[in-house]
């Protein structure tokens, strides 16, 4: 995989279990800091849908 600039939430700067995101022109990549080799690739539309669903509370337990 090409070199990506991974970012994580500011609320998780030194933790070992953080979501990390890398945005490329044609895709958005998501991984966990615990498993950095397990990367999910999303289209920009899929990423937008995922973020909208999270903000709407669709995954709240």
C-alpha positions as a Python dict, from the first residue, in 0.01 Angstrom:
ca = {
    (1, 'X'): (0, 0, 0),
    (2, 'X'): (120, 347, -76),
    (3, 'X'): (236, 577, 200),
    (4, 'X'): (-66, 736, 360),
    (5, 'X'): (-92, 1019, 610),
    (6, 'X'): (-287, 859, 895),
    (7, 'X'): (-472, 1078, 1145),
    (8, 'X'): (-654, 993, 1465),
    (9, 'X'): (-899, 1186, 1682),
    (10, 'X'): (-746, 1451, 1906),
    (11, 'X'): (-918, 1281, 2201),
    (12, 'X'): (-697, 978, 2138),
    (13, 'X'): (-340, 1111, 2097),
    (14, 'X'): (-146, 851, 2295),
    (15, 'X'): (-391, 563, 2330),
    (16, 'X'): (-330, 223, 2176),
    (17, 'X'): (-686, 160, 2059),
    (18, 'X'): (-776, 445, 1827),
    (19, 'X'): (-946, 470, 1490),
    (20, 'X'): (-718, 610, 1222),
    (21, 'X'): (-818, 760, 888),
    (22, 'X'): (-622, 843, 574),
    (23, 'X'): (-787, 1040, 295),
    (24, 'X'): (-666, 998, -63),
    (25, 'X'): (-814, 1160, -375),
    (26, 'X'): (-1009, 848, -473),
    (27, 'X'): (-1058, 664, -141),
    (28, 'X'): (-1075, 690, 236),
    (29, 'X'): (-884, 432, 439),
    (30, 'X'): (-980, 332, 793),
    (31, 'X'): (-792, 116, 1043),
    (32, 'X'): (-745, 56, 1413),
    (33, 'X'): (-418, 148, 1580),
    (34, 'X'): (-429, -201, 1735),
    (35, 'X'): (-431, -369, 1392),
    (36, 'X'): (-258, -128, 1152),
    (37, 'X'): (-229, -390, 877),
    (38, 'X'): (-607, -443, 864),
    (39, 'X'): (-722, -154, 647),
    (40, 'X'): (-1071, -92, 511),
    (41, 'X'): (-1097, 106, 189),
    (42, 'X'): (-1409, 315, 133),
    (43, 'X'): (-1520, 533, -153),
    (44, 'X'): (-1580, 898, -64),
    (45, 'X'): (-1957, 832, -81),
    (46, 'X'): (-1929, 533, 153),
    (47, 'X'): (-1722, 741, 395),
    (48, 'X'): (-1981, 1022, 389),
    (49, 'X'): (-2260, 770, 455),
    (50, 'X'): (-2067, 613, 743),
    (51, 'X'): (-1993, 948, 910),
    (52, 'X'): (-2356, 1057, 866),
    (53, 'X'): (-2480, 734, 1024),
    (54, 'X'): (-2242, 772, 1319),
    (55, 'X'): (-2350, 1132, 1374),
    (56, 'X'): (-2716, 1026, 1357),
    (57, 'X'): (-2658, 767, 1628),
    (58, 'X'): (-2737, 466, 1411),
    (59, 'X'): (-2465, 260, 1583),
    (60, 'X'): (-2538, 367, 1941),
    (61, 'X'): (-2607, 79, 2173),
}
